[in-house]
Amino acid sequence: GNSVTQMEGPVTLSEEAFLTINCTYTATGYPSLFWYVQYPGEGLQLLLKATKADDKGSNKGFEATYRKETTSFHLEKGSVQVSDSAVYFCALRGSGNTGKLIFGQGTTLQVKP
Amino acid sequence: GAVVSQHPSRVICKSGTSVKIECRSLDFQATTMFWYRQFPKQSLMLMATSNEGSKATYEQGVEKDKFLINHASLTLSTLTVTSAHPEDSSFYICSAPNPTRATGELFFGEGSRLTVL
């Protein structure tokens, strides 16, 4: 079945450091890929997405490229801020388009001033 | 602002009692909603798909008699944890598809933390 694997956290960085959170997936067909973010005390919200191979999703300085050859969708940001501290979830939606998402285990990011 | 609202955000109950959690879509209709369960430091586990006007579809390993789901209207789905036990303590999150379906995005509620004593 479909699955998503994320790097384990927590990830602790200093402000303005470069961020990479690894995400790999297993799926049949052509899934859509997502990154969701959960800020403290809030619900999950979509950060970015990519629906086909080689697509790059981007938002708020974050980027992720859909790599079918390596089945990966790594999240990157060139310069993190304290306000980026949150839990980040990689997710996929299968090509059957049932709407349901399969999530990775989440990676906690803590950015220190 | 939030487009999916859950209530209550926190609930504490005694073992053996039942607890109902509501999930409402605000300003849009949702024929489908998804219920997830989140364990500490773990991923969101999909429990079931709630379908307006028909029975919910449960994921493998989820007890349908334990977790009753009712999609009462196009804006409301409820999850009832029946005869709750301490192991049911968890964070329950509902979601609904963005009505612009082409995006594949889900809108999530704020979650409901259940503690069973």
Interface residues (C-beta under 8 A of the other chain):
Chain A: V4 S32 F34 Y36 E42 G43 L44 Q45 L46 K49 T51 F89 R93 N97 T98 G99 K100 L101 I102 F103 G104 Q105 G106
Chain B: A2 V4 T32 F34 Y36 K41 Q42 S43 L44 L46 T49 I93 S95 P97 R101 T103 G104 E105 L106 F108 G109 E110 G111
